[in-house]
Each structure stands twice: as C-alpha cells, then as structure tokens.
C-alpha cells in the first residue's frame, strides 16, 4: 500500500533551499519505507507475522509514524497512525472450511467409532499463514482425541450417557 504524505507541501522554501525528510516508526518495524523525493510511504510485509499480532481478540498492532521536514532553519514534525492487521485471521483472505456432513451417531456398548477431524481443511490465499493446528478441548469420556492421527474416538459402556448429545 502506498501513501503520499502531503503535510509539508505548503512549507515556504526559498530558491536553492532543500527540504530534508526524516521518519521513524514506533514501535520499530521494517514494514515501512519512504521515498523523500515523492514524499511516498510504502507499507508492505509478506513474510513476518510479528509485525502484527498473532493473538486475539484484535489481531492487529498499532504503529505511530513520525515524519520530520527540515528546510533552512525551519523544522516541522507530524505523526500519523498505522494499524497493521493479521491477514491470517481476515475472513476475506483465509478461511477454515468444514466438511459438509458433521453428524455422527454412536450407540453405547458398540465398537469404538472413529471420527477423522484431520479432514478439516484450512485454505488461505497467503503462504505466510502456514498450516492449521488442530486442538480438541473439552473432550472427556466417552471421547479420546489421538493427536498424532487427528482422530477422535468415541467409546463408552456407561448407560447413563444414552440419549446425550
């Protein structure tokens, strides 16, 4: 994304005076570059999710970009804010797709039923997002999650579980 920064276009400059621009980013980040001759900032990061947040609930990081213009004896400073969002939690770019049939039935005292949760597919238009990590929480008897195979086993001989969902 490019942004032309025009805050200093009205700075009075006499013939032969050069305007010098400096910029800083806080907290420090390598995702910003600046071309002083065109006063154009470019924001881009395609390989490093640490420039954003990888934890919820917001999945973004805020930055302050400060630009300073110097011309002769004049010195002016301006700030603007930049919010960098994590593309891997943007539903336009990444999504978790679930197989259509998620209904399974199990009868008490029957052989173990195995459900393949590895069939949950993660797709993203960005390679930076990597693969999905599957975690099963709250799986108690009669459930047994087998991490290495990404299978969920269902088995019980407890008649008290009949009719539960």
C-alpha positions in Angstrom: 0.0 0.0 0.0 1.4 3.4 -0.9 0.5 6.7 0.8 1.6 10.1 -0.4 2.3 12.3 2.6 1.3 15.9 1.8 1.5 17.6 5.2 4.5 19.7 4.3 3.6 20.8 0.8 2.9 24.3 2.0 6.3 24.7 3.7 7.7 28.0 2.4 11.0 27.3 0.7 13.3 29.8 -0.9 15.0 29.0 -4.2 18.0 26.8 -3.6 16.8 25.5 -0.2 16.5 21.8 0.1 13.8 20.1 2.2 15.1 17.1 4.1 12.7 14.5 5.4 13.3 12.0 8.2 10.9 9.4 9.5 10.6 7.0 12.4 8.2 4.2 13.3 7.2 3.3 16.8 7.4 0.6 17.8 10.2 -0.1 15.4 9.1 -2.0 12.3 10.6 -2.9 9.0 7.4 -2.7 7.1 7.6 1.0 6.2 9.8 2.6 3.6 9.8 6.2 2.5 10.9 8.0 -0.8 11.7 11.6 0.2 11.6 12.9 -3.4 8.0 11.9 -3.8 7.0 12.0 -0.1 5.6 8.5 -0.6 5.5 5.9 2.1 5.1 2.2 1.2 3.8 -0.3 3.7 4.4 -3.9 2.9 5.2 -7.1 4.8 4.8 -10.6 3.3 6.9 -12.8 5.5 6.8 -11.8 9.1 3.6 -12.0 11.2 5.4 -10.5 14.2 4.8 -7.1 12.6 1.2 -7.7 13.6 -0.5 -9.5 16.5 -0.9 -13.3 16.4 -3.2 -13.3 19.5 -6.8 -12.2 19.8 -9.1 -10.7 20.2 -8.0 -7.9 17.8 -5.1 -9.5 15.8 -3.5 -6.2 14.9 -0.7 -3.9 16.1 -0.8 -0.1 16.0 2.2 1.9 15.0 2.9 5.7 15.0 4.9 7.0 12.0 6.6 10.4 12.6 7.9 12.4 9.7 10.1 15.5 10.2 10.7 18.1 7.4 13.7 20.4 7.6 14.2 23.4 5.3 16.8 26.0 6.1 16.0 27.0 9.7 12.5 25.5 9.7 11.7 22.2 11.4 8.2 20.7 11.3 7.0 17.3 12.6 3.8 15.4 12.0 2.5 12.0 13.1 0.1 9.5 11.7 -1.2 6.2 12.9 -0.9 2.9 11.1 -2.8 -0.2 12.1 -1.4 -3.5 10.7 -3.9 -6.4 10.7 -3.0 -10.1 10.7 -4.1 -11.4 7.3 -4.4 -14.9 8.6 -7.5 -14.1 10.6 -9.1 -12.0 7.9 -12.1 -13.9 6.6 -11.6 -12.4 3.1 -8.1 -13.9 2.8 -8.2 -17.0 5.0 -10.9 -19.4 6.0 -11.4 -22.7 7.7 -13.7 -25.0 5.8 -15.5 -27.8 7.5 -16.7 -30.9 5.6 -20.4 -30.8 4.9 -21.5 -33.8 7.0 -20.6 -33.3 10.6 -23.3 -35.6 12.1 -22.2 -38.8 13.7 -24.1 -41.3 15.8 -22.7 -43.7 18.4 -24.6 -46.4 20.3 -23.5 -47.2 23.9 -21.6 -50.6 24.2 -20.8 -50.7 20.5 -17.4 -50.8 19.0 -15.3 -47.6 19.0 -16.3 -45.1 16.5 -13.5 -43.0 14.9 -14.1 -39.5 13.5 -11.4 -38.0 11.3 -11.0 -34.4 12.3 -8.0 -34.1 10.0 -10.5 -33.6 7.3 -11.0 -30.0 8.4 -9.3 -28.1 5.7 -7.5 -24.7 6.1 -7.2 -22.6 3.0 -5.5 -19.2 2.6 -4.5 -17.0 -0.3 -1.4 -16.2 1.7 1.5 -18.6 2.1 2.6 -16.7 5.3 -0.4 -18.2 7.2 1.0 -21.8 7.1 -0.9 -24.8 8.2 -3.7 -25.1 10.8 -3.1 -26.5 14.2 -6.0 -28.6 15.4 -6.7 -28.7 19.1 -9.6 -30.5 20.8 -10.7 -29.1 24.1 -13.3 -30.4 26.4 -13.0 -33.9 25.1 -13.9 -36.1 28.1 -15.2 -39.7 28.3 -16.6 -41.0 26.0 -14.2 -39.1 23.8 -10.5 -39.7 23.2 -8.5 -37.4 20.9 -5.5 -39.0 19.3 -3.2 -36.1 18.4 -0.8 -38.0 16.1 -3.6 -39.2 13.8 -6.0 -36.3 14.3 -8.7 -38.8 15.1 -11.5 -38.6 17.7 -12.6 -41.9 19.2 -16.0 -42.4 20.8 -16.5 -45.3 23.1 -18.4 -46.0 26.3 -20.2 -48.7 28.3 -21.9 -46.1 30.5 -25.7 -46.5 30.0 -26.1 -43.1 31.7 -24.8 -41.5 28.6 -27.7 -42.8 26.5 -29.6 -40.0 24.7 -26.9 -37.4 25.3 -25.5 -35.3 22.5 
